[in-house]
Structures are given as structure tokens and as C-alpha cells.
């Protein structure tokens, strides 16, 4: 049995609505090269939320079940930023002055992001892939101890569906796909519908 290894995991943070089939593997994330995967900076990631809750309300003669809206998903990343690209995480949260390229907290908040994660077996076959769309960056915490590297904690939230009831969360296991070619086999966001 082979577990999902960190050496067999790739992550992308790209512009919202970017299709998995448009991803490339040549450049780390930047505001201008949004299709590249992230190398060597993310220490851990987690997904939570998306739960549904049905509340049974007692009435005369029985109960009425009231279904509450599905909760938002939350993605959390622990990041050990490299000095060469450290400013890019701040740019995701605070934006930048596009005229000069100088980071500015007063700049308008950048657009939502899409996040992709790809995991593979040790023999490079039958990976599993996840896609999260319309993720809103909500928190970027920073910690730096003298005896440790600087770390950043990034939190993104996204709704289970769009206003048109199209899912913002897709996943696929390619274990039965004999011609797998990569994360790009996930469906395109613009090809999904609300059925």
C-alpha cells in the first residue's frame, strides 16, 4: 500500500475560473504567471467545512425538517516562504500597485483564486485530483522565531456553489483511467452546470 506522499503532491494557486486543462508546470505562482504550480513553500494544507445541517422542528402531529444552507469550505495552508518569492503571498491578500509593482495594503483586493491539488502513487500512476474555485483570501498570519524559519498561515474560504448553483469543488480519482495525463483531466469550470 502506498500513501499519498509529499514528494508526489503538486499544488497550484491560480486565477479564479482557470481550468485544470490550462495548468502548466513550469513556473511558481505569481500575479502575472498564474498557471504555474507552487514548489517548495507549502508545508501543510487542510480542507474543512461544506457540511449540511438538518434541524427537526417539533410541530403538532410530528416534526418538520428544516435544511440549513451548506456551510462554506475553508482551505488552510502553512507556508514556509522562500526569500525569492516571499512577497507573492502578501500580494495575494493585499494586492499591489500595478503601475509600479510596489506592494500596497491600500491597493484593491485581488480577484478570487482557484486552487488545485494533485497526488500521485509512487509509480506515477493513478493520481487523485482536487479543484477549488472562487476562493476568497481571508487571513494571512505570520510568525518568525529566532530558532525557526518564518511561517505564514494562509486561509481561503469559498462557497459550495456559485450564484448559479454550479459547484466550486471538484475531485476525481483516476484509478480506473488507463490514459491518465495529469490534473488537466478534471472538468472545466465553464463546462459544469447546475443539474
MARDRENMI-699372 format. One record per residue (C-alpha): x, y, z; residue number from 1. Coordinates in Angstrom, 1 decimal. Layout:
BEGIN
u, v, w, resi
X, Y, Z, NUM
...
//
This chain:
BEGIN
u, v, w, resi
0.0, 0.0, 0.0, 1
1.3, 3.5, -0.9, 2
0.2, 6.6, 1.0, 3
-0.1, 10.0, -0.6, 4
3.4, 11.2, -0.3, 5
4.5, 14.8, -0.1, 6
7.0, 14.2, -2.9, 7
4.1, 13.2, -5.1, 8
1.9, 16.2, -4.4, 9
1.6, 19.3, -6.6, 10
-0.3, 22.5, -5.7, 11
-1.4, 25.4, -7.8, 12
-3.0, 28.7, -6.8, 13
-4.2, 30.4, -9.9, 14
-6.7, 33.0, -11.1, 15
-10.4, 32.1, -10.4, 16
-12.1, 30.0, -13.1, 17
-8.8, 28.8, -14.5, 18
-9.5, 25.3, -15.9, 19
-7.3, 22.4, -14.8, 20
-6.5, 21.8, -18.5, 21
-4.9, 25.2, -18.7, 22
-2.4, 24.5, -15.9, 23
1.4, 24.2, -16.7, 24
4.2, 23.0, -14.6, 25
7.0, 25.5, -15.4, 26
6.6, 28.5, -13.1, 27
5.8, 29.1, -9.4, 28
2.8, 31.3, -8.6, 29
2.9, 34.9, -9.4, 30
0.4, 37.6, -10.2, 31
1.4, 37.6, -13.9, 32
2.2, 33.9, -14.4, 33
-0.9, 32.4, -12.8, 34
-0.7, 29.0, -14.4, 35
2.3, 27.6, -12.6, 36
2.5, 25.2, -9.7, 37
4.0, 26.1, -6.3, 38
7.3, 24.5, -5.5, 39
8.8, 24.0, -2.0, 40
6.9, 26.6, 0.1, 41
3.7, 24.9, 1.4, 42
4.3, 22.8, 4.5, 43
0.8, 21.6, 5.1, 44
-2.8, 22.1, 3.8, 45
-6.2, 21.2, 5.1, 46
-9.8, 21.5, 3.9, 47
-12.8, 21.8, 6.2, 48
-16.4, 22.8, 6.1, 49
-19.1, 22.1, 3.5, 50
-21.3, 20.4, 6.0, 51
-25.1, 20.3, 5.9, 52
-27.4, 20.5, 8.9, 53
-31.0, 19.4, 9.1, 54
-32.9, 20.7, 12.1, 55
-36.0, 18.8, 13.1, 56
-38.6, 21.3, 14.4, 57
-41.4, 19.7, 16.6, 58
-44.9, 20.6, 15.5, 59
-48.3, 19.2, 16.4, 60
-48.6, 15.8, 14.8, 61
-44.8, 15.2, 14.3, 62
-41.8, 17.1, 13.0, 63
-40.8, 19.4, 10.2, 64
-37.3, 19.1, 8.9, 65
-35.6, 22.4, 8.1, 66
-32.5, 22.1, 6.0, 67
-30.0, 24.8, 6.6, 68
-27.7, 26.1, 3.8, 69
-24.5, 24.2, 3.3, 70
-21.6, 25.8, 5.2, 71
-18.6, 27.4, 3.5, 72
-15.5, 25.4, 2.8, 73
-12.2, 26.6, 4.2, 74
-8.7, 25.9, 2.9, 75
-5.8, 26.4, 5.2, 76
-2.1, 26.4, 4.3, 77
1.0, 26.6, 6.4, 78
3.7, 28.2, 4.3, 79
7.5, 28.5, 4.7, 80
8.2, 31.3, 2.2, 81
11.4, 31.4, 0.2, 82
13.1, 34.8, 0.1, 83
13.0, 34.8, -3.7, 84
9.1, 34.7, -3.7, 85
8.1, 35.7, -0.2, 86
6.2, 38.9, -1.3, 87
3.9, 36.9, -3.6, 88
1.8, 35.7, -0.6, 89
1.2, 39.2, 0.6, 90
0.3, 40.2, -2.9, 91
-2.5, 37.6, -2.9, 92
-4.0, 39.2, 0.2, 93
-3.3, 42.9, -0.1, 94
-2.9, 43.4, -3.8, 95
-0.3, 45.6, -5.4, 96
0.2, 48.9, -7.2, 97
0.2, 47.5, -10.7, 98
1.7, 50.7, -12.1, 99
4.9, 50.4, -10.1, 100
4.8, 46.8, -8.9, 101
5.1, 48.0, -5.3, 102
3.1, 46.2, -2.7, 103
0.5, 48.3, -1.0, 104
-2.1, 47.5, 1.7, 105
-4.2, 50.3, 0.2, 106
-4.4, 48.6, -3.2, 107
-7.7, 46.9, -4.1, 108
-8.1, 43.3, -3.0, 109
-7.1, 41.0, -5.9, 110
-9.5, 38.6, -7.6, 111
-10.6, 35.3, -6.1, 112
-8.4, 32.3, -6.7, 113
-8.7, 28.7, -7.8, 114
-6.7, 26.0, -6.0, 115
-5.7, 22.7, -7.4, 116
-4.0, 19.7, -5.7, 117
-2.7, 16.6, -7.4, 118
-1.5, 13.5, -5.7, 119
0.2, 10.5, -7.3, 120
1.2, 7.0, -6.5, 121
4.9, 6.2, -6.1, 122
4.9, 4.7, -9.6, 123
3.5, 8.0, -11.1, 124
0.2, 6.3, -12.0, 125
-3.4, 6.7, -10.9, 126
-3.3, 10.1, -9.2, 127
-6.2, 11.8, -7.5, 128
-7.0, 15.4, -8.1, 129
-9.0, 18.2, -6.3, 130
-10.1, 21.6, -7.6, 131
-11.5, 24.5, -5.5, 132
-12.8, 27.6, -7.3, 133
-13.7, 31.2, -6.3, 134
-11.6, 31.1, -3.1, 135
-11.5, 34.3, -1.2, 136
-8.3, 35.0, 0.7, 137
-9.4, 35.9, 4.2, 138
-6.3, 35.6, 6.5, 139
-2.5, 35.7, 6.2, 140
-0.8, 35.3, 9.6, 141
2.9, 35.5, 10.0, 142
5.2, 34.0, 12.7, 143
9.0, 34.1, 12.8, 144
11.1, 32.7, 15.7, 145
14.9, 33.2, 16.0, 146
15.3, 29.4, 16.1, 147
13.0, 28.6, 13.2, 148
12.1, 29.7, 9.7, 149
9.4, 32.3, 9.1, 150
6.0, 30.7, 8.6, 151
2.8, 32.1, 7.2, 152
-0.7, 30.8, 7.7, 153
-3.0, 31.4, 4.7, 154
-6.8, 30.9, 5.0, 155
-9.1, 30.9, 2.0, 156
-12.9, 30.5, 2.1, 157
-15.3, 29.6, -0.7, 158
-19.0, 28.8, -1.0, 159
-20.1, 25.3, -2.0, 160
-21.7, 26.7, -5.2, 161
-21.8, 29.8, -7.3, 162
-24.9, 32.1, -7.5, 163
-25.9, 29.9, -10.5, 164
-25.7, 26.8, -8.3, 165
-22.6, 25.5, -10.1, 166
-20.2, 23.6, -7.7, 167
-17.0, 25.3, -6.6, 168
-15.5, 21.9, -5.5, 169
-14.5, 19.1, -7.9, 170
-12.5, 16.0, -7.3, 171
-11.7, 12.8, -9.2, 172
-9.9, 9.6, -8.7, 173
-8.2, 8.4, -11.8, 174
-7.6, 4.8, -10.6, 175
-9.7, 3.4, -13.5, 176
-8.3, 5.8, -16.1, 177
-5.7, 4.0, -18.2, 178
-4.8, 7.0, -20.2, 179
-4.3, 9.5, -17.4, 180
-2.2, 12.5, -18.4, 181
-2.5, 14.7, -15.2, 182
-4.6, 17.1, -13.2, 183
-5.9, 18.5, -16.5, 184
-8.4, 15.6, -16.7, 185
-10.6, 17.4, -14.1, 186
-13.6, 19.0, -15.8, 187
-13.5, 22.7, -16.8, 188
-15.4, 25.1, -14.6, 189
-17.2, 26.6, -17.5, 190
-18.3, 23.1, -18.6, 191
-20.2, 22.4, -15.4, 192
-23.8, 23.0, -15.0, 193
-26.3, 23.1, -12.1, 194
-28.1, 19.8, -12.9, 195
//
